[in-house]
Amino acid sequence: MNGFASLNAALAARDLAHVWHPCTQMREHAGELPLVPIVRGDGAWLIDAEGKRYLDGISSWWSNLFGHANPRIAAAIAEQAARLNHVMLAGFTHEPALQLAEELVRIAPTGLTRVAYASDGASAVEIALKMSFHYWRNVGRPERTRFIALANAYHGETLGALSVSDLPLYRAVYGPLLFDPIVAPSPDWLDAEPGESPDDVARRRLGDLRALLERRARDTCAVIIEPLVQCSGGMRMHSPAYLAGLRELCDEFEVHLIADEIAVGFGRTGTLFACEQASISPDFLCLSKGLTGGALPLSAVLTTDEVYRAFLGDYAANNAFLHSHTFSGNPIACAAALASLAIFREQPVLERIHGLSTRLAVRIQPLRDHPHVAGIRQTGLIAAFDLVADKCANAAYAGSERRGRRFYRRALERGVLLRPLGDTVYFLPPYCIHDSDIDQMVDVAIEAIDVATA
């Protein structure tokens, strides 16, 4: 191996001496699944130390919107860093934080007028859960202490966010540390009974939720949902009709609605916010990932004046919301977010997403005939399918066979980053991707399916 060819290996070796990677069995990176050291980004592409290019088909965990090293966002970051890199938001304010709050209120669903900042998606969920719980205490309803979450949900891996998640892979080990949510059936349209449409599934599941609320509303703070797509739960999708009915039920039974749009916000589902497709406003809207265009960590929770007013009072009342993060509203991250939102405001981003979504739908259509592909589904620019042993018999592969990992490795060899969720393959590319890139992404996926299912 010559010196140039060993650059990736040298960086990987240095990494393995000290770095503990997320969502990873580290032993595998020391063996047959080597790390990929990335030194540069260029639009939809990542470039390793040896110059190999990888098409980022999953937006680096669903965060990147307008491309790696986007010049407009990079310039905003540099300009703000030269002026003010950070000041605590307790007792102080600054233009980027207040300007971003104003812009988020302007574009968000009606009625969301207050903005609390944190650093990542799970932290935003923690804020929403605590605010809802604390609100009911402040208004004299302390019996409300429970949360309703959907089966197959995922909301993050801090303890509160993990508590309202329903994926044993992440939750099982930490069960003794978690509170138990009330779990409602998911409106996943793949669970349709013979002859049912996605709207039919939504209505059936709303009936289940009504029955649950009739029994448990008195002690329930909020229902939390990932609108339209349960992402980490295998990209399971549901009809907007469920959101519309859910808002009505929350109003009827006087419980809060928390919309976790951390992954699905900022255009992923074809509208700026997924809630728009049901014409609803939640009581809490959690945002992160694409908030900064994927450039820096930042999250926000939007809520209503009604919630905000419940926390106002004399110091002695001890009813203030004392949850805090050191880097809440960091000026550099806020500047990145403002640059990203300016792109939405000044360019036809949603129209472009529609065109790319149509192209992706056409390209994946032939996979419907593949004997080892089932459950093809798409919402906006999120598309997914499952690798199965036998589609006709609805037989999954044994988890120990790691078919998804085989798929991942083959796609990576061919220069495309597609990291399945178990045996669920999904496409979630940045908006700067070209039609030719979509063609390459799907062509490589088809090849990788054949390798993984051989």
C-alpha positions as CSV (number, residue, x, y, z in Angstrom):
1,M,0.0,0.0,0.0
2,N,1.6,3.3,-1.0
3,G,1.5,6.4,1.1
4,F,-1.5,8.0,-0.7
5,A,-3.6,4.9,-0.5
6,S,-3.0,4.6,3.2
7,L,-4.5,8.0,4.2
8,N,-7.9,6.6,5.0
9,A,-6.4,3.7,7.0
10,A,-4.1,6.1,9.0
11,L,-7.0,8.4,9.9
12,A,-9.2,5.5,10.9
13,A,-6.5,4.0,13.1
14,R,-6.1,7.4,14.9
15,D,-9.8,7.6,15.3
16,L,-10.2,4.1,16.8
17,A,-7.6,4.9,19.4
18,H,-9.9,7.5,21.0
19,V,-13.3,8.2,19.4
20,W,-16.5,6.4,20.5
21,H,-19.0,6.7,17.6
22,P,-22.8,7.0,17.9
23,C,-25.2,4.1,17.1
24,T,-22.3,1.8,16.5
25,Q,-20.9,-1.5,17.7
26,M,-17.3,-0.3,17.8
27,R,-15.8,-3.7,17.4
28,E,-17.1,-3.9,13.8
29,H,-15.2,-0.7,12.9
30,A,-11.9,-2.4,13.9
31,G,-12.7,-5.3,11.6
32,E,-14.8,-5.8,8.5
33,L,-16.6,-2.4,8.5
34,P,-13.8,0.2,8.3
35,L,-14.5,3.8,9.1
36,V,-14.7,6.3,6.2
37,P,-12.7,9.4,7.0
38,I,-14.3,12.4,5.3
39,V,-12.2,15.5,4.7
40,R,-14.4,17.7,2.5
41,G,-18.0,18.2,1.4
42,D,-19.2,19.4,-2.0
43,G,-22.9,19.9,-2.4
44,A,-24.6,16.4,-2.2
45,W,-21.2,14.7,-2.1
46,L,-18.7,13.7,0.6
47,I,-15.0,13.2,-0.2
48,D,-12.7,11.0,1.7
49,A,-9.0,11.4,2.4
50,E,-8.1,9.5,-0.8
51,G,-10.4,11.5,-3.0
52,K,-13.2,9.0,-3.4
53,R,-16.6,10.7,-3.6
54,Y,-19.8,9.5,-1.9
55,L,-23.3,10.7,-2.8
56,D,-25.0,11.5,0.5
57,G,-28.3,9.8,-0.1
58,I,-29.4,10.3,3.5
59,S,-28.4,13.9,4.1
60,S,-26.0,12.9,6.9
61,W,-28.7,11.6,9.2
62,W,-31.4,13.7,7.6
63,S,-29.9,17.1,8.5
64,N,-28.4,18.5,5.3
65,L,-30.7,20.5,3.1
66,F,-28.7,22.6,0.7
67,G,-25.5,20.8,0.4
68,H,-22.2,20.3,2.3
69,A,-20.1,23.4,2.5
70,N,-23.0,25.5,1.2
71,P,-21.3,28.9,0.4
72,R,-24.2,31.1,1.7
73,I,-24.5,29.3,5.0
74,A,-20.7,29.1,5.4
75,A,-20.3,32.8,4.8
76,A,-23.0,33.6,7.4
77,I,-21.2,31.4,9.9
78,A,-17.9,33.1,9.3
79,E,-19.3,36.6,9.5
80,Q,-21.1,35.9,12.7
81,A,-18.1,34.1,14.3
82,A,-16.0,37.2,13.6
83,R,-18.6,39.4,15.4
84,L,-19.9,37.4,18.4
85,N,-19.5,33.7,18.9
86,H,-21.5,33.2,22.1
87,V,-23.2,34.9,25.0
88,M,-25.5,33.2,27.4
89,L,-29.2,33.7,26.7
90,A,-30.1,34.1,30.4
91,G,-30.5,37.8,30.9
92,F,-28.9,38.7,27.5
93,T,-30.1,38.7,23.9
94,H,-28.6,39.2,20.5
95,E,-29.8,39.9,17.0
96,P,-29.4,36.4,15.5
97,A,-31.5,34.7,18.2
98,L,-34.3,37.3,18.2
99,Q,-34.3,37.5,14.4
100,L,-34.5,33.7,14.1
101,A,-37.4,33.6,16.6
102,E,-39.2,36.2,14.6
103,E,-38.7,34.3,11.4
104,L,-39.7,31.0,12.9
105,V,-42.9,32.5,14.2
106,R,-43.6,34.0,10.8
107,I,-43.4,30.7,9.0
108,A,-44.7,28.3,11.6
109,P,-48.3,27.1,11.9
110,T,-50.7,29.7,13.3
111,G,-50.6,30.4,17.0
112,L,-47.0,29.3,17.7
113,T,-45.6,32.6,19.0
114,R,-42.9,31.7,21.6
115,V,-39.5,30.1,20.9
116,A,-37.2,28.3,23.3
117,Y,-33.8,27.2,22.0
118,A,-31.6,24.2,22.7
119,S,-28.8,22.3,20.9
120,D,-30.2,19.1,19.4
121,G,-33.4,17.3,18.6
122,A,-33.6,15.2,21.8
123,S,-33.1,18.3,23.9
124,A,-36.0,20.0,22.1
125,V,-38.3,17.0,22.9
126,E,-37.2,17.2,26.6
127,I,-38.2,20.8,26.7
128,A,-41.6,20.1,25.1
129,L,-42.3,17.3,27.6
130,K,-41.2,19.3,30.6
131,M,-43.1,22.4,29.5
132,S,-46.3,20.4,29.0
133,F,-46.0,18.7,32.4
134,H,-45.1,21.9,34.1
135,Y,-47.9,23.8,32.4
136,W,-50.6,21.5,33.9
137,R,-49.0,21.9,37.3
138,N,-49.0,25.7,37.0
139,V,-52.6,25.8,36.0
140,G,-53.7,23.6,38.9
141,R,-54.0,20.3,37.2
142,P,-51.1,18.4,38.8
143,E,-52.8,15.0,38.2
144,R,-51.7,15.3,34.6
145,T,-48.4,13.5,34.6
146,R,-48.5,11.0,31.7
147,F,-47.8,11.1,28.0
148,I,-49.3,9.3,25.1
149,A,-46.9,8.2,22.4
150,L,-47.4,6.0,19.3
151,A,-46.2,2.5,18.8
152,N,-43.0,2.4,16.7
153,A,-42.2,6.0,17.7
154,Y,-38.7,7.4,18.2
155,H,-38.0,10.9,19.7
156,G,-34.4,10.8,20.7
157,E,-32.1,9.1,23.2
158,T,-31.9,11.4,26.3
159,L,-34.0,9.8,29.0
160,G,-37.2,11.7,28.6
161,A,-37.2,11.5,24.8
162,L,-36.3,7.8,25.0
163,S,-39.2,7.3,27.4
164,V,-41.7,8.3,24.8
165,S,-40.0,6.2,22.2
166,D,-41.1,2.7,21.4
167,L,-38.1,1.0,19.7
168,P,-36.7,-1.9,21.9
169,L,-33.3,-1.6,20.1
170,Y,-32.8,1.8,21.9
171,R,-35.1,1.5,24.9
172,A,-34.8,-2.0,26.3
173,V,-31.4,-1.7,28.1
174,Y,-32.4,1.6,29.8
175,G,-35.9,0.5,30.8
176,P,-35.3,0.9,34.6
177,L,-34.3,4.5,34.1
178,L,-37.4,5.5,32.0
179,F,-40.9,6.5,32.6
180,D,-43.6,4.6,30.8
181,P,-45.8,6.3,28.3
182,I,-49.3,5.3,27.3
183,V,-48.8,3.7,23.9
184,A,-51.4,4.2,21.1
185,P,-51.4,2.1,17.9
186,S,-49.6,3.7,15.0
187,P,-51.6,4.8,12.0
188,D,-48.9,3.3,9.7
189,W,-50.6,2.7,6.3
190,L,-48.6,-0.5,5.9
191,D,-50.9,-2.0,8.6
192,A,-53.9,-1.6,6.3
193,E,-56.4,-4.4,6.4
194,P,-57.7,-5.8,3.0
195,G,-59.4,-3.0,1.2
196,E,-58.3,-0.2,3.5
197,S,-56.8,3.0,2.2
198,P,-54.3,5.1,4.2
199,D,-57.2,7.4,5.3
200,D,-59.2,4.3,6.4
201,V,-56.3,3.2,8.6
202,A,-56.1,6.8,10.0
203,R,-59.8,6.7,11.0
204,R,-59.5,3.3,12.6
205,R,-56.5,4.3,14.6
206,L,-58.2,7.6,15.6
207,G,-61.0,5.4,17.0
208,D,-58.4,3.5,19.1
209,L,-57.0,6.8,20.3
210,R,-60.4,8.1,21.3
211,A,-61.0,5.0,23.4
212,L,-57.6,5.5,25.1
213,L,-58.3,9.2,25.8
214,E,-61.7,8.4,27.2
215,R,-59.9,6.3,29.8
216,R,-56.8,8.3,30.4
217,A,-57.2,12.0,29.4
218,R,-57.6,13.0,33.0
219,D,-54.0,12.1,33.8
220,T,-52.5,12.9,30.4
221,C,-50.3,15.9,29.6
222,A,-49.9,15.5,25.9
223,V,-49.8,13.3,22.8
224,I,-46.5,13.3,21.0
225,I,-46.2,12.4,17.3
226,E,-43.8,12.5,14.4
227,P,-46.1,13.9,11.8
228,L,-46.5,11.9,8.6
229,V,-43.3,9.8,8.9
230,Q,-42.0,7.7,11.8
231,C,-38.4,8.0,10.7
232,S,-36.2,5.9,12.9
233,G,-39.0,3.4,13.3
234,G,-38.5,2.2,9.8
235,M,-39.8,5.2,7.8
236,R,-43.4,4.2,8.5
237,M,-45.9,6.7,7.0
238,H,-49.4,7.7,7.7
239,S,-52.1,9.9,6.2
240,P,-52.5,13.6,7.0
241,A,-56.1,12.6,8.1
242,Y,-54.6,11.2,11.2
243,L,-53.1,14.5,12.2
244,A,-56.3,16.4,11.5
245,G,-58.3,13.9,13.7
246,L,-55.6,13.9,16.4
247,R,-55.8,17.7,16.7
248,E,-59.6,17.4,17.1
249,L,-59.2,14.8,19.8
250,C,-56.6,16.7,21.7
251,D,-58.9,19.8,21.7
252,E,-61.9,17.7,22.8
253,F,-60.1,16.0,25.7
254,E,-58.0,19.1,26.6
255,V,-54.5,17.5,26.2
256,H,-51.5,19.1,24.4
257,L,-50.3,18.0,21.0
258,I,-46.5,17.8,20.6
259,A,-45.4,17.7,17.0
260,D,-41.8,16.3,16.7
261,E,-40.8,17.7,13.3
262,I,-37.1,17.3,14.0
263,A,-36.6,15.0,11.0
264,V,-39.6,15.8,8.8
265,G,-39.6,19.6,9.0
266,F,-38.2,22.1,6.5
267,G,-39.5,20.5,3.4
268,R,-38.8,16.8,3.8
269,T,-42.5,15.8,3.3
270,G,-43.1,18.3,0.5
271,T,-44.4,21.2,2.6
272,L,-42.3,23.4,4.8
273,F,-43.8,21.7,7.9
274,A,-45.5,18.3,7.8
275,C,-48.4,19.7,10.0
276,E,-49.4,22.0,7.1
277,Q,-50.7,18.9,5.1
278,A,-53.4,18.6,7.7
279,S,-53.9,22.3,8.3
280,I,-53.2,22.0,12.0
281,S,-51.2,23.8,14.6
282,P,-49.7,21.8,17.5
283,D,-49.3,23.2,21.0
284,F,-45.5,22.4,20.8
285,L,-43.4,22.2,17.6
286,C,-40.0,20.6,18.0
287,L,-37.4,21.6,15.3
288,S,-33.7,20.7,14.7
289,K,-31.6,18.9,12.0
290,G,-32.5,21.0,8.9
291,L,-33.0,24.1,11.0
292,T,-29.4,25.2,10.2
293,G,-29.4,23.5,6.8
294,G,-27.5,20.8,8.6
295,A,-24.4,22.9,9.2
296,L,-24.5,23.3,13.0
297,P,-26.4,21.8,16.0
298,L,-29.4,23.9,17.0
299,S,-32.9,23.1,18.0
300,A,-36.0,25.1,18.9
301,V,-39.4,24.5,20.5
302,L,-42.2,26.7,19.4
303,T,-45.3,27.0,21.6
304,T,-48.3,29.3,22.3
305,D,-48.9,32.4,24.3
306,E,-51.3,30.4,26.5
307,V,-48.5,28.1,27.5
308,Y,-46.1,31.0,27.9
309,R,-48.4,32.9,30.2
310,A,-48.8,30.0,32.6
311,F,-45.1,30.4,33.5
312,L,-45.4,34.1,34.4
313,G,-45.6,35.1,38.1
314,D,-43.7,36.3,41.1
315,Y,-40.3,34.8,41.8
316,A,-41.6,33.3,45.1
317,A,-44.3,31.3,43.2
318,N,-41.5,29.1,41.7
319,N,-43.4,28.6,38.5
320,A,-40.7,29.7,36.0
321,F,-39.4,27.3,33.4
322,L,-35.8,26.8,34.7
323,H,-34.6,24.3,32.1
324,S,-31.5,25.7,30.4
325,H,-28.7,24.8,28.0
326,T,-25.4,26.7,27.9
327,F,-25.4,27.2,24.2
328,S,-29.2,28.0,23.9
329,G,-29.6,30.3,20.9
330,N,-25.9,30.3,20.0
331,P,-25.3,33.3,17.7
332,I,-23.3,31.3,15.1
333,A,-25.9,28.5,14.9
334,C,-28.7,31.1,14.7
335,A,-26.8,32.8,11.8
336,A,-26.6,29.5,10.0
337,A,-30.3,28.9,10.5
338,L,-31.2,32.4,9.2
339,A,-29.1,31.8,6.1
340,S,-30.9,28.5,5.5
341,L,-34.3,30.0,5.9
342,A,-33.3,32.8,3.6
343,I,-32.8,30.2,0.9
344,F,-36.3,29.0,1.4
345,R,-37.6,32.5,1.3
346,E,-35.7,33.6,-1.9
347,Q,-35.6,30.4,-4.0
348,P,-38.3,28.0,-5.2
349,V,-37.1,25.2,-2.8
350,L,-40.5,23.5,-2.4
351,E,-41.1,23.5,-6.1
352,R,-37.7,21.8,-6.5
353,I,-38.5,19.3,-3.9
354,H,-41.7,18.4,-5.8
355,G,-39.7,17.8,-9.0
356,L,-37.1,15.7,-7.2
357,S,-39.8,13.7,-5.4
358,T,-41.5,13.0,-8.7
359,R,-38.2,11.8,-10.3
360,L,-37.5,9.6,-7.3
361,A,-41.0,8.1,-7.5
362,V,-40.6,7.2,-11.1
363,R,-37.2,5.7,-10.6
364,I,-38.2,3.4,-7.7
365,Q,-41.4,2.2,-9.4
366,P,-39.7,-0.8,-11.0
367,L,-38.7,-2.1,-7.5
368,R,-42.4,-3.0,-6.9
369,D,-41.7,-6.1,-9.0
370,H,-38.6,-7.2,-7.1
371,P,-39.2,-10.5,-5.2
372,H,-37.1,-9.2,-2.2
373,V,-38.5,-5.7,-1.9
374,A,-41.8,-4.9,-0.1
375,G,-43.6,-2.0,1.3
376,I,-42.4,0.7,-1.1
377,R,-43.6,4.0,0.3
378,Q,-42.9,7.7,-0.2
379,T,-43.9,11.0,1.4
380,G,-42.3,14.0,-0.3
381,L,-38.6,13.4,-0.7
382,I,-38.5,10.5,1.8
383,A,-38.9,7.1,0.2
384,A,-38.3,3.7,1.7
385,F,-38.8,-0.1,1.2
386,D,-38.0,-3.2,3.1
387,L,-35.7,-6.1,2.2
388,V,-37.6,-9.3,2.6
389,A,-36.9,-13.0,2.2
390,D,-40.1,-13.7,0.4
391,K,-42.5,-11.0,-0.6
392,C,-45.4,-13.3,-1.5
393,A,-45.2,-15.0,2.0
394,N,-44.6,-11.7,3.7
395,A,-41.5,-13.3,5.3
396,A,-38.7,-11.1,6.7
397,Y,-35.1,-12.1,6.9
398,A,-33.7,-13.2,10.2
399,G,-32.1,-10.2,11.9
400,S,-28.9,-12.1,12.4
401,E,-28.4,-12.2,8.6
402,R,-27.8,-8.5,8.6
403,R,-29.0,-8.0,5.1
404,G,-29.3,-4.3,5.5
405,R,-25.6,-4.1,6.4
406,R,-24.7,-6.0,3.3
407,F,-26.7,-3.5,1.3
408,Y,-24.9,-0.6,3.1
409,R,-21.5,-2.0,2.4
410,R,-22.2,-2.6,-1.3
411,A,-23.7,0.9,-1.8
412,L,-20.7,2.5,-0.1
413,E,-18.3,0.5,-2.3
414,R,-20.1,2.0,-5.3
415,G,-19.9,5.5,-3.9
416,V,-23.3,6.1,-2.4
417,L,-24.1,6.6,1.3
418,L,-27.4,4.7,2.0
419,R,-27.5,3.5,5.6
420,P,-30.5,1.2,6.2
421,L,-32.5,1.0,9.4
422,G,-32.2,-2.7,9.9
423,D,-33.5,-4.1,6.7
424,T,-35.4,-0.9,5.8
425,V,-33.7,1.0,3.0
426,Y,-34.6,4.6,2.6
427,F,-33.7,7.6,0.4
428,L,-33.6,11.0,2.1
429,P,-31.2,13.2,-0.1
430,P,-30.4,16.9,0.2
431,Y,-32.3,19.3,-2.0
432,C,-29.2,20.2,-4.0
433,I,-29.2,16.7,-5.6
434,H,-29.6,16.6,-9.3
435,D,-31.8,14.2,-11.4
436,S,-28.7,12.4,-12.6
437,D,-27.7,11.9,-8.9
438,I,-31.1,10.4,-8.2
439,D,-30.6,8.1,-11.1
440,Q,-27.2,7.0,-9.8
441,M,-28.5,6.6,-6.2
442,V,-31.3,4.3,-7.3
443,D,-29.2,2.4,-9.8
444,V,-26.6,1.7,-7.0
445,A,-29.5,0.7,-4.7
446,I,-30.8,-1.8,-7.2
447,E,-27.4,-3.4,-7.5
448,A,-26.9,-3.4,-3.7
449,I,-30.3,-5.1,-3.2
450,D,-29.2,-7.9,-5.5
451,V,-26.0,-8.3,-3.6
452,A,-27.7,-8.1,-0.2
453,T,-30.4,-10.6,-1.1
454,A,-28.3,-13.1,-3.0
